[in-house]
Amino acid sequence: MTEIVLMSDPRVAAVPVRECGERLVDVRRDSSLLVDERKWQDPAGAFAHLRQGVLDRLLKAQAQLPQGIRLLFVEGYRPPSLQRHYFDEYGDQLRADHPNWSLEQVRSAASRYVSPPEIAPHSAGAAVDLTLADADGRELDMGTRMNATPEESEGACYTQADNISDQARSNRDILSTALAAAGLVNYPTEWWHWSYGDRYWALMTGADAAHYGLKELDSA
């Protein structure tokens, strides 16, 4: 089995960042991406932002999909404060469920599902959570709901999980083939999470440095 490198791995944090200064852009404007409406209640629209280079690659990936299938964009940028809230909340849940775990065990387990705030690809505008939909915008079967935890899904949220249907496996392969060809990398504990230009991407591709560091939306 291929080693799964978690976001908590010290090798990820050790990757230097050479911020390129690329702006965050709203994918709802001048883009053919289908955007999930469930997060539109975010008043600042933070969820709909990505670095321009990531958006460009998503559009390339979409062009490679089979006819009648589209990318369904769910979440991109996440403010650092919100990322920390998610990480701490899940960590608290794990501590309650496993009171004998060390702090490092909790941090490692939490990072399967939520990135540590200081290196989070979402907070750099470098990561996107997305799935596939048909021509009418209906989500395809991917084996689990998006954002299913490892506990809830019995590990089926892992990209290469074997406890999913043949149809779900086929759909995941379609998604992975298009996004990987466009230069994005997957976080293997979450089939829906893909990124470009962040520290995790740099480590996985052998790049000397990340292009994108943590960013506030108001400085886009």
C-alpha positions as CSV (number, residue, x, y, z in Angstrom):
1,M,0.0,0.0,0.0
2,T,1.3,3.5,-0.9
3,E,2.2,5.5,2.2
4,I,-0.4,8.2,3.1
5,V,1.4,11.4,4.1
6,L,-0.9,13.3,6.4
7,M,-1.0,17.1,6.7
8,S,0.4,16.9,10.2
9,D,3.6,15.3,8.9
10,P,6.6,17.5,9.7
11,R,7.8,17.3,6.1
12,V,4.8,19.3,5.0
13,A,5.4,22.2,7.5
14,A,9.1,22.1,6.5
15,V,8.4,23.1,2.9
16,P,9.3,26.7,2.3
17,V,6.7,29.2,0.9
18,R,7.8,31.6,-1.9
19,E,4.6,33.6,-2.1
20,C,4.0,34.6,-5.7
21,G,1.4,37.2,-4.8
22,E,-1.3,35.8,-7.1
23,R,-4.7,37.1,-6.3
24,L,-7.8,35.3,-5.0
25,V,-10.6,35.4,-7.5
26,D,-14.3,34.6,-7.2
27,V,-15.0,31.5,-9.2
28,R,-18.7,32.6,-9.6
29,R,-17.6,35.4,-12.0
30,D,-16.4,34.9,-15.5
31,S,-16.1,31.1,-15.0
32,S,-18.0,28.1,-16.3
33,L,-17.7,26.2,-13.1
34,L,-20.9,24.9,-11.5
35,V,-21.0,26.2,-7.9
36,D,-22.9,24.4,-5.2
37,E,-25.4,26.7,-3.6
38,R,-25.2,25.2,-0.1
39,K,-22.4,27.5,1.0
40,W,-23.8,30.7,-0.6
41,Q,-25.0,31.8,2.9
42,D,-21.4,32.9,3.6
43,P,-21.9,36.7,3.5
44,A,-18.4,37.4,2.3
45,G,-18.5,34.7,-0.3
46,A,-15.1,33.5,1.0
47,F,-15.9,29.9,0.0
48,A,-16.1,30.8,-3.7
49,H,-12.5,32.2,-3.9
50,L,-9.4,30.5,-5.2
51,R,-6.0,31.6,-6.5
52,Q,-6.1,32.3,-10.2
53,G,-3.7,29.5,-11.0
54,V,-5.9,26.9,-9.2
55,L,-9.0,28.1,-11.1
56,D,-7.2,27.9,-14.4
57,R,-6.3,24.3,-13.7
58,L,-9.9,23.4,-12.7
59,L,-11.2,24.8,-16.0
60,K,-8.6,22.7,-17.8
61,A,-9.7,19.6,-15.9
62,Q,-13.4,20.3,-16.6
63,A,-12.6,20.4,-20.3
64,Q,-11.2,16.9,-20.1
65,L,-14.3,15.3,-18.5
66,P,-16.6,13.0,-20.5
67,Q,-19.5,14.6,-22.1
68,G,-22.4,15.1,-19.8
69,I,-20.2,15.3,-16.6
70,R,-19.2,18.5,-14.9
71,L,-17.2,19.6,-11.9
72,L,-19.3,20.7,-9.0
73,F,-17.4,23.3,-6.9
74,V,-18.3,23.2,-3.2
75,E,-15.6,25.1,-1.3
76,G,-12.3,26.8,-2.0
77,Y,-10.8,29.5,0.3
78,R,-11.3,29.2,4.0
79,P,-10.3,32.1,6.3
80,P,-7.5,31.0,8.8
81,S,-9.8,31.7,11.8
82,L,-12.4,29.4,10.4
83,Q,-9.8,26.7,9.7
84,R,-8.6,26.8,13.3
85,H,-12.2,26.5,14.5
86,Y,-12.8,23.4,12.4
87,F,-9.5,21.9,13.5
88,D,-10.0,22.5,17.2
89,E,-13.6,21.3,17.1
90,Y,-12.7,18.0,15.5
91,G,-9.7,17.6,17.8
92,D,-12.0,18.1,20.8
93,Q,-14.3,15.4,19.5
94,L,-11.4,13.0,19.1
95,R,-10.1,13.7,22.6
96,A,-13.5,13.0,24.0
97,D,-13.7,9.7,22.1
98,H,-10.1,8.7,22.9
99,P,-9.1,10.1,26.3
100,N,-5.9,8.1,26.4
101,W,-4.5,9.6,23.2
102,S,-1.5,11.9,23.4
103,L,-1.7,15.4,21.9
104,E,0.4,14.2,18.9
105,Q,-2.0,11.3,18.3
106,V,-5.0,13.7,18.4
107,R,-3.2,16.1,16.0
108,S,-2.3,13.3,13.6
109,A,-5.8,11.8,13.6
110,A,-7.5,15.3,13.2
111,S,-5.3,16.0,10.2
112,R,-6.9,13.2,8.3
113,Y,-10.0,15.3,8.0
114,V,-9.0,18.9,8.8
115,S,-5.6,20.4,8.0
116,P,-3.6,22.0,10.8
117,P,-4.3,25.8,10.6
118,E,-0.7,26.9,10.1
119,I,-0.3,24.9,6.8
120,A,-3.9,24.6,5.6
121,P,-4.2,24.6,1.8
122,H,-7.7,26.0,1.9
123,S,-6.4,29.1,3.8
124,A,-3.9,29.7,1.1
125,G,-6.6,29.7,-1.6
126,A,-4.8,26.7,-3.0
127,A,-7.3,23.9,-2.3
128,V,-10.8,23.0,-3.5
129,D,-13.4,20.6,-2.3
130,L,-15.4,19.4,-5.3
131,T,-17.3,16.5,-6.8
132,L,-18.9,15.5,-10.1
133,A,-22.4,16.3,-11.3
134,D,-24.4,15.4,-14.4
135,A,-25.5,17.9,-17.0
136,D,-28.5,18.9,-14.8
137,G,-26.3,19.5,-11.8
138,R,-27.2,16.3,-9.9
139,E,-24.3,14.9,-7.9
140,L,-22.9,11.6,-9.0
141,D,-22.3,8.7,-6.7
142,M,-18.8,9.0,-5.2
143,G,-19.2,6.4,-2.4
144,T,-19.7,8.8,0.5
145,R,-21.1,12.2,1.0
146,M,-18.6,15.0,0.8
147,N,-16.9,15.8,4.1
148,A,-17.7,12.4,5.6
149,T,-15.3,11.7,8.4
150,P,-13.2,8.5,8.5
151,E,-15.3,7.4,11.5
152,E,-18.6,8.0,9.9
153,S,-17.7,6.4,6.6
154,E,-15.6,3.5,8.0
155,G,-12.7,4.8,5.9
156,A,-14.7,5.0,2.6
157,C,-13.8,8.7,2.5
158,Y,-10.2,7.7,1.6
159,T,-9.7,8.1,-2.1
160,Q,-8.6,4.6,-2.7
161,A,-11.0,2.9,-0.3
162,D,-12.2,-0.5,-1.4
163,N,-15.5,-0.5,0.5
164,I,-17.4,1.5,-2.2
165,S,-19.4,0.4,-5.2
166,D,-17.9,-0.1,-8.7
167,Q,-19.9,2.9,-9.9
168,A,-18.5,5.1,-7.2
169,R,-15.0,3.8,-8.0
170,S,-15.4,4.7,-11.6
171,N,-16.6,8.2,-10.8
172,R,-13.7,8.8,-8.5
173,D,-11.3,7.6,-11.2
174,I,-12.9,10.1,-13.7
175,L,-12.5,12.9,-11.2
176,S,-8.9,11.9,-10.3
177,T,-7.7,11.5,-13.9
178,A,-8.9,14.9,-15.0
179,L,-7.6,16.8,-11.9
180,A,-4.3,15.1,-11.8
181,A,-3.8,15.7,-15.5
182,A,-4.4,19.4,-14.8
183,G,-1.6,19.5,-12.2
184,L,-3.6,19.2,-8.9
185,V,-2.8,16.7,-6.2
186,N,-5.3,14.8,-4.0
187,Y,-5.3,14.5,-0.2
188,P,-5.7,10.7,0.0
189,T,-7.9,10.7,3.1
190,E,-10.5,12.9,1.3
191,W,-11.5,12.0,-2.2
192,W,-13.0,15.5,-2.7
193,H,-9.9,17.6,-1.7
194,W,-7.5,18.7,-4.4
195,S,-4.9,21.4,-4.4
196,Y,-2.2,23.2,-6.3
197,G,0.6,25.4,-5.3
198,D,0.5,24.8,-1.5
199,R,3.0,23.1,0.8
200,Y,1.3,19.7,0.5
201,W,1.3,19.9,-3.3
202,A,5.0,20.9,-3.3
203,L,5.9,17.9,-1.1
204,M,4.0,15.5,-3.2
205,T,5.3,16.8,-6.5
206,G,8.9,17.4,-5.5
207,A,8.7,21.2,-6.0
208,D,11.3,23.3,-4.2
209,A,8.7,25.5,-2.5
210,A,5.1,26.3,-2.3
211,H,3.7,29.1,-4.5
212,Y,0.9,30.1,-2.1
213,G,1.0,30.9,1.7
214,L,-1.8,31.7,4.1
215,K,-3.8,34.7,3.0
216,E,-6.6,36.9,4.3
217,L,-9.5,37.5,1.9
218,D,-9.4,41.3,2.4
219,S,-5.8,41.4,1.1
220,A,-6.7,39.5,-2.1
